[in-house]
Amino acid sequence: MRVRPRTRAAAAAALGTTVLLAGCTAGAPGAGGSQPGGDEGVLTVGMPNGPQTNNSNPFLGTSAGASLGYRHMIYEPLVMVNGVRPADKGTPWLASEWTWSDNYTKLRLTVQSGPTWSDGEKFTAEDVEFTFELIKKNQALNTNAIPFGDISRKGDTVELSFPESQFVNQSKILSTFVVPEHIWSKVENPETWPNKEPVGTGPFTLKSFTPQTITLTARDTYWQEEPKVRELRYTSYNDNNAQTTALANGTCEWSFVFTPDYKKIYVAKDPEHNKLWFPSGLGVHGLWFNTAKKPFDDPALRRAINHVVDREAIHVRAQATLYPEIESVTGIPLPAGESFIAPEYKGKKQEVDVEAAKKELEEAGYTLSGGVLKDPSGKPVTMTLTDPAGWSDYLTGLSIIKDNVKKIGIEAKVRTQTVDAWTTAVNEGDFDATLHWTNSGATPYDMYQHVMDGELYQPLGKASPGGNFGRFRNEDATKALKEYANAEDEATRTKALHELQRIMVEEVPLVATAAAPIGAEYSTRNWVGWPTESDPYAPPQPTQPNSLDVVLHLRPAS
């Protein structure tokens, strides 16, 4: 059966609490005059990611569509899963029904009959079958490393089988973008295809592209309720400062950007309309070590660095207290993850302890003399800390870490790159250490799997876009992840999760520096209906899959 197009409440009252997304729309009058630079029905969106290359391949995390988030407006998922409430049942989208069986080794999807592609072709179950076959056959598109088995179709249903339980991958599989077979079947190399004229089932089509500004226009033939937003204008600002200025002066209405002293710089410029919301989750920001490179393959060195990183300084100076501070030695954010903490780690908090770090190093054969740390072979320990230019929160964090490790004789330097260059370097393992986020989910499994899964391991020089950027190899971790994923009862999952916490504490593949809420800044001057703490229907970030749901909820403010 076909699910009716969703109905949404009429224009909601202006948001009164903090929200993390930032929307930029223009054309409606505001306090002191009209908002600059816009037209009626336009929503302006921004990200501080610098000049973009014309690439709208929805499967590639390095594409402009991923970097700015507009891929979610063109391509749609089978099911819309709420990232703020991942344990809740998803909303039917391109699939009207779905059923898991045999301990999540089989999935049966019933495909909607109403959608059409933006070029006028009919959307069918054949497109869904083709999409999964495409991902199965092209490793670079299978960024979640899903172990697909048989894929078959009968009428309006598609059935998938897997060699092992996909309990932990339910949301990832159901959130898969569906692409048109009549176009992608003719593509010679889908792993590198830039897809400059994207065709999707979503409510928007690509109107124009420049390295700084991408414009999408609404379709008149969308299969669900047509969006009130008629045009989306995405701007890729050069850095955090430029993006923050655009939010503060009303040029941009929706963004996810770190804003130091946000109350003064952003909220105070228009307290009635400038909002932000940072819902908590179970992912983190952290310092990823490249464990395939010496000396970072040594857990003793990683533990020592973990001892000296000043998380409180990062919380206050780098993140302006916007992101919750990491306290648990397991790296699990609190209070969201309190119920998952193993008994032996309950109440144990991260604390700066330079003496413990020095003892750790001495016992491992390192020597500290004249303020210089030398590894057991006598070579001075140095490290390069990398992140994108303009990402002021991460760069401030790296500066703090640079000073922290100096206390144990490590000479560190901070190097910046373009977002594209950094993303490629991280994926291919071309770094010493970098601040980067982790995945988040309904449990800490997603965070640990992103960091420690041996199934995602790739040698240096070969891209690993699905995670394990640090090339961490630990058989016990991979085994525990598999046991958690394939467990048939909660007791088995709990035991496996406790083992993962032990490995995180003892091996330190990553130094967790802050919780990673899925937040954004947004304006209610021209558009209302944004997600809030009292109406958490979606995470507010414009680059998240739920950003489409957010846009479909928006209504003119007047």
BAKOLKE-498280 format. One record per residue (C-alpha): residue number from 1; residue in one letter; z, x, y. Coordinates in nm, 4 decimals, always signed. Layout:
  num  residu         z         x         y
  NUM       A         Z         X         Y
...
end
This chain:
  num  residu         z         x         y
    1       M   +0.0000   +0.0000   +0.0000
    2       R   -0.0465   +0.1028   +0.3570
    3       V   +0.2571   +0.1525   +0.5773
    4       R   +0.2231   -0.0278   +0.9058
    5       P   +0.1925   +0.1869   +1.2164
    6       R   +0.5409   +0.2612   +1.3391
    7       T   +0.6708   +0.0644   +1.6320
    8       R   +0.8911   +0.2364   +1.8831
    9       A   +1.1224   +0.1075   +2.1474
   10       A   +0.9827   +0.0589   +2.4940
   11       A   +1.0571   +0.3159   +2.7587
   12       A   +1.4098   +0.4388   +2.7107
   13       A   +1.6520   +0.5085   +2.9873
   14       A   +1.6403   +0.8585   +3.1302
   15       L   +1.8235   +1.1036   +2.9067
   16       G   +2.1746   +1.1823   +3.0102
   17       T   +2.2646   +1.4622   +2.7718
   18       T   +2.1272   +1.8061   +2.7066
   19       V   +1.7959   +1.8376   +2.5231
   20       L   +1.6139   +2.1521   +2.4175
   21       L   +1.2487   +2.0638   +2.4724
   22       A   +1.0807   +2.0969   +2.8054
   23       G   +0.7980   +1.8690   +2.8993
   24       C   +0.5790   +1.9078   +3.2003
   25       T   +0.4101   +1.5946   +3.3204
   26       A   +0.2874   +1.5108   +3.6609
   27       G   +0.1648   +1.2278   +3.8689
   28       A   +0.4798   +1.0181   +3.8963
   29       P   +0.6759   +1.0299   +4.2200
   30       G   +1.0100   +1.2048   +4.2081
   31       A   +1.2920   +1.2911   +4.4385
   32       G   +1.1472   +1.4586   +4.7415
   33       G   +0.7850   +1.3730   +4.6561
   34       S   +0.5381   +1.3814   +4.3683
   35       Q   +0.5623   +1.6366   +4.0947
   36       P   +0.3149   +1.9171   +4.1589
   37       G   -0.0122   +1.9778   +3.9824
   38       G   -0.0595   +1.6798   +3.7525
   39       D   -0.2269   +1.3467   +3.6882
   40       E   -0.1099   +1.0150   +3.5512
   41       G   -0.0758   +1.0162   +3.1744
   42       V   -0.0521   +1.3963   +3.1531
   43       L   +0.2291   +1.5865   +2.9814
   44       T   +0.2481   +1.9582   +3.0541
   45       V   +0.3871   +2.1908   +2.7887
   46       G   +0.4564   +2.5618   +2.8072
   47       M   +0.5611   +2.8594   +2.5996
   48       P   +0.6246   +3.2200   +2.7153
   49       N   +0.3806   +3.3730   +2.4666
   50       G   +0.1172   +3.5419   +2.6852
   51       P   -0.2644   +3.5189   +2.6612
   52       Q   -0.3917   +3.3413   +2.3509
   53       T   -0.6933   +3.4020   +2.1278
   54       N   -0.9103   +3.0985   +2.0534
   55       N   -0.7816   +3.0144   +1.7056
   56       S   -0.6818   +2.6672   +1.5890
   57       N   -0.6497   +2.7360   +1.2159
   58       P   -0.3451   +2.5178   +1.1347
   59       F   -0.2362   +2.7295   +0.8390
   60       L   -0.2039   +3.0567   +1.0305
   61       G   +0.1257   +3.1317   +1.2025
   62       T   -0.0556   +3.3756   +1.4299
   63       S   -0.2981   +3.1145   +1.5700
   64       A   -0.2803   +2.9742   +1.9221
   65       G   -0.2221   +2.6345   +1.7645
   66       A   +0.0951   +2.7660   +1.6011
   67       S   +0.2093   +2.9791   +1.8944
   68       L   +0.1965   +2.6887   +2.1409
   69       G   +0.2515   +2.4073   +1.8911
   70       Y   -0.0610   +2.2007   +1.9556
   71       R   -0.1718   +2.2196   +1.5923
   72       H   +0.0794   +1.9414   +1.5237
   73       M   -0.1079   +1.7094   +1.7619
   74       I   -0.4370   +1.7532   +1.5757
   75       Y   -0.3349   +1.7910   +1.2107
   76       E   -0.0813   +1.5622   +1.0450
   77       P   +0.1595   +1.5986   +0.7524
   78       L   +0.1918   +1.3783   +0.4483
   79       V   +0.5506   +1.2976   +0.5428
   80       M   +0.7366   +1.3522   +0.8709
   81       V   +1.0653   +1.5247   +0.7874
   82       N   +1.3360   +1.5326   +1.0557
   83       G   +1.4364   +1.8959   +1.1065
   84       V   +1.7675   +1.7889   +1.2640
   85       R   +1.8526   +1.5720   +0.9640
   86       P   +1.6652   +1.7472   +0.6791
   87       A   +1.8649   +1.5700   +0.4091
   88       D   +1.7430   +1.2284   +0.5303
   89       K   +1.4434   +1.0620   +0.3672
   90       G   +1.1243   +1.1396   +0.5565
   91       T   +0.8961   +0.8960   +0.7389
   92       P   +0.5690   +0.8037   +0.5632
   93       W   +0.2712   +0.9557   +0.7414
   94       L   -0.0564   +1.0400   +0.5667
   95       A   +0.1197   +0.9518   +0.2429
   96       S   +0.2543   +0.5975   +0.2205
   97       E   +0.4682   +0.6713   -0.0845
   98       W   +0.5833   +0.9754   -0.2801
   99       T   +0.7824   +1.0195   -0.5998
  100       W   +0.9356   +1.3327   -0.7532
  101       S   +1.0091   +1.3486   -1.1263
  102       D   +1.1121   +1.5873   -1.4063
  103       N   +1.3616   +1.7801   -1.1914
  104       Y   +1.1140   +1.8149   -0.9055
  105       T   +0.8369   +1.9679   -1.1146
  106       K   +0.6024   +1.6729   -1.0575
  107       L   +0.5019   +1.4940   -0.7380
  108       R   +0.2982   +1.1759   -0.7111
  109       L   +0.1556   +1.0924   -0.3666
  110       T   +0.0017   +0.7624   -0.2610
  111       V   -0.2389   +0.8254   +0.0251
  112       Q   -0.2781   +0.6003   +0.3308
  113       S   -0.6006   +0.4003   +0.3571
  114       G   -0.6223   +0.3663   +0.7358
  115       P   -0.6568   +0.7152   +0.8932
  116       T   -0.9878   +0.8614   +1.0063
  117       W   -1.0866   +1.2121   +1.1049
  118       S   -1.1554   +1.2722   +1.4727
  119       D   -1.5283   +1.3156   +1.3968
  120       G   -1.5409   +0.9595   +1.2607
  121       E   -1.5313   +1.0407   +0.8880
  122       K   -1.2887   +0.8456   +0.6689
  123       F   -0.9719   +1.0140   +0.5469
  124       T   -0.9260   +0.9887   +0.1682
  125       A   -0.7184   +1.1126   -0.1221
  126       E   -0.9980   +1.3630   -0.1865
  127       D   -0.8963   +1.5410   +0.1354
  128       V   -0.5377   +1.5690   +0.0132
  129       E   -0.6450   +1.7011   -0.3275
  130       F   -0.8827   +1.9478   -0.1609
  131       T   -0.6137   +2.0721   +0.0812
  132       F   -0.3685   +2.1579   -0.1954
  133       E   -0.6438   +2.3293   -0.3966
  134       L   -0.7395   +2.5255   -0.0848
  135       I   -0.3815   +2.6458   -0.0348
  136       K   -0.3430   +2.7250   -0.4046
  137       K   -0.6567   +2.9419   -0.4086
  138       N   -0.5917   +3.1264   -0.0817
  139       Q   -0.2664   +3.3223   -0.0783
  140       A   -0.2676   +3.3791   +0.2990
  141       L   -0.2656   +3.0005   +0.3510
  142       N   +0.0222   +2.9519   +0.1065
  143       T   +0.2817   +3.0880   +0.3485
  144       N   +0.5678   +2.9138   +0.1664
  145       A   +0.4683   +3.0758   -0.1667
  146       I   +0.4590   +2.7399   -0.3453
  147       P   +0.3809   +2.7915   -0.7188
  148       F   +0.1204   +2.5193   -0.7630
  149       G   +0.0281   +2.4075   -1.1124
  150       D   -0.2196   +2.1293   -1.1893
  151       I   -0.3598   +1.9196   -0.9038
  152       S   -0.5338   +1.5934   -0.9879
  153       R   -0.6501   +1.2733   -0.8202
  154       K   -0.6984   +0.9171   -0.9347
  155       G   -0.7972   +0.6526   -0.6800
  156       D   -0.5639   +0.6737   -0.3836
  157       T   -0.3051   +0.8882   -0.5638
  158       V   -0.2732   +1.2641   -0.5947
  159       E   -0.0493   +1.4279   -0.8525
  160       L   +0.0873   +1.7805   -0.8338
  161       S   +0.2731   +1.9747   -1.1005
  162       F   +0.4767   +2.2921   -1.0678
  163       P   +0.6015   +2.5430   -1.3251
  164       E   +0.9545   +2.5219   -1.1866
  165       S   +1.1710   +2.2856   -0.9826
  166       Q   +1.0673   +2.2393   -0.6183
  167       F   +1.3997   +2.0901   -0.5120
  168       V   +1.4303   +2.3443   -0.2311
  169       N   +1.0643   +2.3128   -0.1275
  170       Q   +1.0429   +1.9351   -0.1008
  171       S   +1.0147   +1.9273   +0.2776
  172       K   +0.7688   +2.2182   +0.2889
  173       I   +0.5319   +2.0513   +0.0431
  174       L   +0.5553   +1.7081   +0.2036
  175       S   +0.5015   +1.8622   +0.5496
  176       T   +0.1715   +2.0228   +0.4466
  177       F   -0.1126   +1.9854   +0.6982
  178       V   -0.4092   +1.7966   +0.5509
  179       V   -0.7569   +1.9225   +0.6479
  180       P   -1.0984   +1.7539   +0.6042
  181       E   -1.2846   +1.8514   +0.2884
  182       H   -1.6246   +1.7821   +0.4475
  183       I   -1.5618   +2.0673   +0.6933
  184       W   -1.3335   +2.3169   +0.5183
  185       S   -1.5292   +2.3153   +0.1914
  186       K   -1.8098   +2.4904   +0.3837
  187       V   -1.5843   +2.7612   +0.5278
  188       E   -1.6547   +3.1007   +0.3722
  189       N   -1.3168   +3.2610   +0.4476
  190       P   -1.0488   +3.0039   +0.5381
  191       E   -0.7861   +3.2785   +0.5637
  192       T   -0.9486   +3.4192   +0.8783
  193       W   -1.1530   +3.1245   +1.0101
  194       P   -1.0668   +3.0631   +1.3795
  195       N   -1.1539   +2.6906   +1.3610
  196       K   -1.2537   +2.6691   +1.7281
  197       E   -1.3545   +2.3011   +1.7040
  198       P   -1.0660   +2.1513   +1.5033
  199       V   -1.1077   +1.8105   +1.3395
  200       G   -0.7893   +1.6322   +1.2350
  201       T   -0.6382   +1.2880   +1.1809
  202       G   -0.3895   +1.3331   +1.4650
  203       P   -0.3957   +1.1427   +1.7950
  204       F   -0.5370   +1.4318   +2.0016
  205       T   -0.8511   +1.6445   +2.0061
  206       L   -0.9140   +1.9822   +2.1653
  207       K   -1.0820   +1.9371   +2.5043
  208       S   -1.0853   +2.2929   +2.6421
  209       F   -0.9509   +2.6380   +2.5661
  210       T   -0.8773   +2.9407   +2.7830
  211       P   -0.6395   +3.2287   +2.7029
  212       Q   -0.3786   +3.0737   +2.9361
  213       T   -0.4391   +2.6967   +2.9189
  214       I   -0.5331   +2.4650   +2.6337
  215       T   -0.6012   +2.0974   +2.7001
  216       L   -0.5912   +1.8174   +2.4445
  217       T   -0.7053   +1.4622   +2.5073
  218       A   -0.5955   +1.1453   +2.3267
  219       R   -0.8269   +0.9724   +2.0787
  220       D   -0.9168   +0.6051   +2.1201
  221       T   -0.9378   +0.5587   +1.7433
  222       Y   -0.6010   +0.6864   +1.6242
  223       W   -0.4805   +0.5006   +1.3152
  224       Q   -0.1251   +0.4461   +1.4388
  225       E   +0.0000   +0.3192   +1.7721
  226       E   -0.1890   +0.5149   +2.0364
  227       P   +0.0211   +0.7561   +2.2426
  228       K   +0.1068   +0.6706   +2.6015
  229       V   +0.0506   +1.0375   +2.6787
  230       R   -0.3246   +1.0611   +2.7316
  231       E   -0.3557   +1.4322   +2.7902
  232       L   -0.1555   +1.7375   +2.6842
  233       R   -0.1876   +2.0558   +2.8891
  234       Y   -0.0453   +2.3640   +2.7210
  235       T   +0.0124   +2.6751   +2.9291
  236       S   +0.1016   +3.0099   +2.7757
  237       Y   +0.3100   +3.1889   +3.0376
  238       N   +0.3325   +3.5668   +3.0378
  239       D   +0.7093   +3.5875   +2.9921
  240       N   +1.0403   +3.4029   +2.9975
  241       N   +1.0782   +3.4354   +3.3752
  242       A   +0.7418   +3.2741   +3.4477
  243       Q   +0.8125   +2.9941   +3.1997
  244       T   +1.1603   +2.9308   +3.3425
  245       T   +1.0211   +2.9162   +3.6966
  246       A   +0.7623   +2.6592   +3.5878
  247       L   +1.0342   +2.4429   +3.4335
  248       A   +1.2566   +2.4693   +3.7388
  249       N   +0.9853   +2.3770   +3.9909
  250       G   +0.8432   +2.0945   +3.7791
  251       T   +0.5088   +2.2538   +3.6972
  252       C   +0.6050   +2.2432   +3.3304
  253       E   +0.7941   +1.9592   +3.1652
  254       W   +0.8480   +2.0695   +2.8078
  255       S   +0.9247   +2.4130   +2.6647
  256       F   +1.1448   +2.6205   +2.4428
  257       V   +1.2493   +2.9273   +2.6369
  258       F   +1.5647   +3.1257   +2.6841
  259       T   +1.6995   +3.0620   +3.0344
  260       P   +1.9833   +3.2822   +3.1606
  261       D   +2.2344   +3.0963   +3.3767
  262       Y   +2.0433   +2.7800   +3.2843
  263       K   +2.2772   +2.5464   +3.4742
  264       K   +2.1985   +2.7161   +3.8038
  265       I   +1.8389   +2.8219   +3.7436
  266       Y   +1.7136   +2.5080   +3.5682
  267       V   +1.9479   +2.2077   +3.5548
  268       A   +2.0714   +2.2297   +3.9161
  269       K   +1.7131   +2.2158   +4.0514
  270       D   +1.6927   +1.8514   +3.9442
  271       P   +2.0135   +1.7412   +3.7685
  272       E   +1.8880   +1.3873   +3.7198
  273       H   +1.5783   +1.4907   +3.5235
  274       N   +1.6053   +1.8502   +3.4007
  275       K   +1.7561   +1.8238   +3.0538
  276       L   +1.8033   +2.0408   +2.7471
  277       W   +1.9285   +1.9861   +2.3944
  278       F   +2.0041   +2.2510   +2.1335
  279       P   +2.0901   +2.0762   +1.8038
  280       S   +2.2667   +2.3034   +1.5590
  281       G   +2.1240   +2.4054   +1.2251
  282       L   +2.1676   +2.6490   +0.9386
  283       G   +1.9291   +2.9198   +1.0519
  284       V   +2.0123   +3.2307   +1.2530
  285       H   +1.8685   +3.4924   +1.4842
  286       G   +1.9312   +3.8402   +1.3515
  287       L   +1.8394   +4.2065   +1.3331
  288       W   +1.6016   +4.2486   +1.0397
  289       F   +1.5999   +4.5961   +0.8831
  290       N   +1.2866   +4.7358   +0.7230
  291       T   +1.4501   +4.8267   +0.3937
  292       A   +1.1278   +4.9845   +0.2655
  293       K   +1.1700   +5.2679   +0.5182
  294       K   +1.4297   +5.5408   +0.5110
  295       P   +1.7108   +5.5496   +0.6104
  296       F   +1.7249   +5.1682   +0.6346
  297       D   +1.6949   +5.1405   +0.2576
  298       D   +2.0601   +5.2511   +0.2440
  299       P   +2.3041   +4.9552   +0.2420
  300       A   +2.5845   +5.1839   +0.3644
  301       L   +2.3937   +5.2495   +0.6866
  302       R   +2.3168   +4.8797   +0.7241
  303       R   +2.6822   +4.7880   +0.6713
  304       A   +2.7863   +5.0447   +0.9333
  305       I   +2.5455   +4.9032   +1.1895
  306       N   +2.6730   +4.5548   +1.1078
  307       H   +3.0267   +4.6743   +1.1870
  308       V   +2.9377   +4.7900   +1.5394
  309       V   +2.7067   +4.5102   +1.6620
  310       D   +2.8874   +4.3247   +1.9395
  311       R   +2.7994   +3.9614   +1.8750
  312       E   +3.0183   +3.8314   +2.1545
  313       A   +2.8285   +4.0454   +2.4076
  314       I   +2.5000   +3.9142   +2.2662
  315       H   +2.6339   +3.5574   +2.2844
  316       V   +2.7325   +3.5914   +2.6511
  317       R   +2.4801   +3.8351   +2.7977
  318       A   +2.1698   +3.7860   +2.5821
  319       Q   +2.1960   +3.4160   +2.5041
  320       A   +2.3919   +3.2901   +2.8063
  321       T   +2.6208   +3.1037   +2.5595
  322       L   +2.3350   +2.8637   +2.4764
  323       Y   +2.3274   +2.9598   +2.1085
  324       P   +2.6463   +2.9289   +1.9011
  325       E   +2.8105   +3.2616   +1.8209
  326       I   +2.8014   +3.3861   +1.4623
  327       E   +3.1539   +3.4257   +1.3250
  328       S   +3.1398   +3.4166   +0.9437
  329       V   +3.0771   +3.7451   +0.7607
  330       T   +2.8285   +3.5523   +0.5445
  331       G   +2.6001   +3.4935   +0.8432
  332       I   +2.6232   +3.1176   +0.7908
  333       P   +2.6548   +2.9308   +1.1241
  334       L   +2.9746   +2.7339   +1.1824
  335       P   +3.0733   +2.4553   +1.1875
  336       A   +2.7424   +2.3369   +1.0395
  337       G   +2.7825   +2.5537   +0.7296
  338       E   +3.1600   +2.5442   +0.6825
  339       S   +3.1422   +2.3459   +0.3574
  340       F   +2.9154   +2.6072   +0.1972
  341       I   +3.1351   +2.9133   +0.2562
  342       A   +3.2573   +3.0782   -0.0658
  343       P   +3.6396   +3.0797   -0.1065
  344       E   +3.6627   +3.4593   -0.0761
  345       Y   +3.4907   +3.4496   +0.2648
  346       K   +3.6628   +3.1508   +0.4224
  347       G   +3.8282   +3.2561   +0.7472
  348       K   +3.6752   +3.6045   +0.7390
  349       K   +3.5103   +3.6730   +1.0734
  350       Q   +3.2709   +3.9320   +1.2056
  351       E   +3.4522   +4.1831   +1.4257
  352       V   +3.3461   +4.5057   +1.5935
  353       D   +3.5079   +4.7895   +1.3981
  354       V   +3.3714   +5.1345   +1.4853
  355       E   +3.6232   +5.3137   +1.2644
  356       A   +3.5248   +5.1068   +0.9609
  357       A   +3.1618   +5.1941   +1.0333
  358       K   +3.2398   +5.5658   +1.0487
  359       K   +3.4359   +5.5480   +0.7237
  360       E   +3.1475   +5.3668   +0.5555
  361       L   +2.9070   +5.6407   +0.6635
  362       E   +3.1352   +5.9288   +0.5689
  363       E   +3.1827   +5.7928   +0.2178
  364       A   +2.8051   +5.7639   +0.1816
  365       G   +2.7489   +6.1288   +0.2742
  366       Y   +2.6558   +6.0964   +0.6407
  367       T   +2.7944   +6.3404   +0.8974
  368       L   +2.8733   +6.2739   +1.2626
  369       S   +2.8854   +6.5826   +1.4817
  370       G   +2.8329   +6.6237   +1.8542
  371       G   +2.7583   +6.2554   +1.8855
  372       V   +2.4666   +6.2763   +1.6415
  373       L   +2.4635   +6.0991   +1.3044
  374       K   +2.2845   +6.2839   +1.0252
  375       D   +2.1896   +6.1344   +0.6907
  376       P   +2.2898   +6.3030   +0.3612
  377       S   +1.9810   +6.5273   +0.3813
  378       G   +2.0826   +6.6498   +0.7275
  379       K   +1.8196   +6.4574   +0.9209
  380       P   +1.9313   +6.2870   +1.2473
  381       V   +1.9306   +5.9077   +1.2216
  382       T   +1.7105   +5.7374   +1.4815
  383       M   +1.5672   +5.3889   +1.5066
  384       T   +1.3125   +5.1957   +1.7102
  385       L   +1.4025   +4.8378   +1.8008
  386       T   +1.0996   +4.6171   +1.8692
  387       D   +1.0359   +4.2709   +2.0121
  388       P   +0.7765   +4.1034   +2.2358
  389       A   +0.7588   +4.1957   +2.6043
  390       G   +0.8962   +3.9167   +2.8221
  391       W   +1.1334   +3.7758   +2.5592
  392       S   +1.4337   +3.8513   +2.7754
  393       D   +1.6998   +3.7165   +2.5383
  394       Y   +1.5831   +3.9291   +2.2462
  395       L   +1.5279   +4.2358   +2.4644
  396       T   +1.8750   +4.2045   +2.6160
  397       G   +2.0101   +4.1759   +2.2630
  398       L   +1.8247   +4.4907   +2.1573
  399       S   +1.9629   +4.6760   +2.4594
  400       I   +2.3157   +4.5777   +2.3553
  401       I   +2.2518   +4.6869   +1.9965
  402       K   +2.1059   +5.0163   +2.1206
  403       D   +2.4346   +5.0868   +2.2999
  404       N   +2.6379   +4.9675   +2.0015
  405       V   +2.4785   +5.2034   +1.7477
  406       K   +2.5189   +5.4963   +1.9869
  407       K   +2.8904   +5.4754   +1.9085
  408       I   +2.8171   +5.5945   +1.5553
  409       G   +2.5670   +5.8598   +1.6620
  410       I   +2.2405   +5.6688   +1.6135
  411       E   +1.9780   +5.7330   +1.8791
  412       A   +1.7849   +5.4080   +1.9277
  413       K   +1.5014   +5.3154   +2.1592
  414       V   +1.3620   +4.9749   +2.2520
  415       R   +0.9857   +4.9223   +2.2280
  416       T   +0.7967   +4.6101   +2.3397
  417       Q   +0.4707   +4.4667   +2.2107
  418       T   +0.2500   +4.1659   +2.2760
  419       V   +0.3476   +3.8593   +2.0747
  420       D   +0.0362   +3.8911   +1.8570
  421       A   +0.0909   +4.2628   +1.7918
  422       W   +0.4596   +4.2109   +1.7142
  423       T   +0.3878   +3.9209   +1.4773
  424       T   +0.1345   +4.1304   +1.2882
  425       A   +0.3708   +4.4291   +1.2782
  426       V   +0.6584   +4.2185   +1.1450
  427       N   +0.4395   +4.0538   +0.8806
  428       E   +0.3042   +4.3898   +0.7635
  429       G   +0.6361   +4.5773   +0.7757
  430       D   +0.5401   +4.8068   +1.0617
  431       F   +0.8842   +4.8318   +1.2257
  432       D   +1.2298   +4.9859   +1.1885
  433       A   +1.4378   +4.6896   +1.3048
  434       T   +1.3591   +4.3757   +1.5042
  435       L   +1.5359   +4.0666   +1.6287
  436       H   +1.3752   +3.7640   +1.4624
  437       W   +1.4799   +3.4170   +1.3542
  438       T   +1.5200   +3.2839   +1.0001
  439       N   +1.4223   +2.9574   +0.8407
  440       S   +1.6685   +2.6694   +0.8485
  441       G   +1.7218   +2.3767   +0.6153
  442       A   +1.9701   +2.1307   +0.4733
  443       T   +2.1684   +2.4178   +0.3154
  444       P   +2.1969   +2.7957   +0.3755
  445       Y   +1.9478   +2.8498   +0.0920
  446       D   +1.6520   +2.8427   +0.3323
  447       M   +1.8028   +3.1159   +0.5503
  448       Y   +1.8859   +3.3407   +0.2549
  449       Q   +1.5532   +3.2802   +0.0835
  450       H   +1.3633   +3.3736   +0.4004
  451       V   +1.5475   +3.7065   +0.4144
  452       M   +1.6048   +3.8058   +0.0499
  453       D   +1.3454   +3.6456   -0.1772
  454       G   +1.1792   +3.9068   -0.3986
  455       E   +0.9027   +3.6565   -0.4710
  456       L   +0.7910   +3.7016   -0.1077
  457       Y   +0.7939   +4.0812   -0.1265
  458       Q   +0.4793   +4.2629   -0.0178
  459       P   +0.4340   +4.6401   +0.0082
  460       L   +0.4155   +4.8000   +0.3510
  461       G   +0.0836   +4.7259   +0.5171
  462       K   +0.0266   +4.3964   +0.3373
  463       A   +0.1149   +4.0802   +0.5277
  464       S   +0.4147   +3.8756   +0.4200
  465       P   +0.4007   +3.5810   +0.6641
  466       G   +0.6236   +3.3639   +0.4451
  467       G   +0.9314   +3.5804   +0.4959
  468       N   +1.1165   +3.8829   +0.3574
  469       F   +0.9765   +4.0811   +0.6476
  470       G   +1.2328   +4.3538   +0.5702
  471       R   +1.0879   +4.4095   +0.2200
  472       F   +1.4335   +4.3556   +0.0678
  473       R   +1.4372   +4.4008   -0.3100
  474       N   +1.7413   +4.2951   -0.5059
  475       E   +1.7067   +4.1464   -0.8533
  476       D   +2.0396   +3.9651   -0.8289
  477       A   +1.9337   +3.7959   -0.5052
  478       T   +1.5992   +3.6838   -0.6458
  479       K   +1.7745   +3.5587   -0.9600
  480       A   +2.0341   +3.3634   -0.7595
  481       L   +1.7632   +3.2074   -0.5435
  482       K   +1.5772   +3.0953   -0.8542
  483       E   +1.8939   +2.9586   -1.0114
  484       Y   +1.9706   +2.7614   -0.6979
  485       A   +1.6173   +2.6274   -0.6746
  486       N   +1.5971   +2.5272   -1.0419
  487       A   +1.9530   +2.3994   -1.0849
  488       E   +2.0031   +2.0564   -1.2347
  489       D   +2.3578   +2.0143   -1.0992
  490       E   +2.5610   +2.1015   -0.7901
  491       A   +2.7987   +2.3343   -0.9740
  492       T   +2.5096   +2.5657   -1.0617
  493       R   +2.3805   +2.5565   -0.7053
  494       T   +2.7244   +2.6345   -0.5648
  495       K   +2.7658   +2.9352   -0.7955
  496       A   +2.4234   +3.0704   -0.6960
  497       L   +2.4922   +3.0197   -0.3253
  498       H   +2.8211   +3.2069   -0.3522
  499       E   +2.6353   +3.4970   -0.5165
  500       L   +2.3865   +3.5033   -0.2276
  501       Q   +2.6741   +3.5230   +0.0185
  502       R   +2.8166   +3.8216   -0.1704
  503       I   +2.4826   +4.0023   -0.1512
  504       M   +2.4469   +3.9232   +0.2190
  505       V   +2.7929   +4.0688   +0.2901
  506       E   +2.7569   +4.3779   +0.0700
  507       E   +2.3879   +4.4637   +0.1137
  508       V   +2.3301   +4.3406   +0.4751
  509       P   +1.9510   +4.2950   +0.4698
  510       L   +1.9951   +4.1340   +0.8112
  511       V   +2.2624   +4.1457   +1.0813
  512       A   +2.3094   +3.7850   +1.1934
  513       T   +2.3562   +3.7868   +1.5719
  514       A   +2.3485   +3.4178   +1.6724
  515       A   +2.2949   +3.0705   +1.5335
  516       A   +1.9429   +2.9373   +1.5808
  517       P   +1.9450   +2.5801   +1.7090
  518       I   +1.6091   +2.4016   +1.7213
  519       G   +1.6229   +2.3310   +2.0932
  520       A   +1.4175   +2.2823   +2.4053
  521       E   +1.4115   +2.2022   +2.7758
  522       Y   +1.2371   +1.8858   +2.8994
  523       S   +1.2050   +1.6659   +3.2068
  524       T   +1.2631   +1.2913   +3.2259
  525       R   +1.0985   +1.2584   +3.5684
  526       N   +0.7720   +1.1205   +3.4289
  527       W   +0.8406   +1.0643   +3.0593
  528       V   +1.1349   +0.9173   +2.8702
  529       G   +1.2089   +0.8733   +2.5012
  530       W   +1.3000   +1.2331   +2.4221
  531       P   +1.5286   +1.3043   +2.1242
  532       T   +1.8942   +1.3491   +2.2152
  533       E   +2.2274   +1.3980   +2.0468
  534       S   +2.2732   +1.0186   +2.0472
  535       D   +1.9170   +0.9604   +1.9199
  536       P   +1.8388   +1.2641   +1.7012
  537       Y   +1.5136   +1.1330   +1.5550
  538       A   +1.3577   +1.4817   +1.5762
  539       P   +1.4269   +1.8369   +1.6897
  540       P   +1.2979   +1.8662   +2.0463
  541       Q   +1.1069   +2.1947   +2.0172
  542       P   +0.7357   +2.1684   +2.1092
  543       T   +0.6310   +2.4100   +1.8336
  544       Q   +0.8039   +2.2205   +1.5513
  545       P   +0.6222   +1.9734   +1.3188
  546       N   +0.8221   +1.6875   +1.4706
  547       S   +0.6712   +1.7545   +1.8133
  548       L   +0.4020   +1.4989   +1.7258
  549       D   +0.6698   +1.2374   +1.6622
  550       V   +0.8284   +1.3283   +1.9963
  551       V   +0.5028   +1.2763   +2.1865
  552       L   +0.4482   +0.9415   +2.0118
  553       H   +0.7952   +0.8297   +2.1238
  554       L   +0.7365   +0.9083   +2.4916
  555       R   +0.6856   +0.6340   +2.7512
  556       P   +0.6203   +0.6537   +3.1258
  557       A   +0.9449   +0.6708   +3.3221
  558       S   +0.8245   +0.4041   +3.5635
end
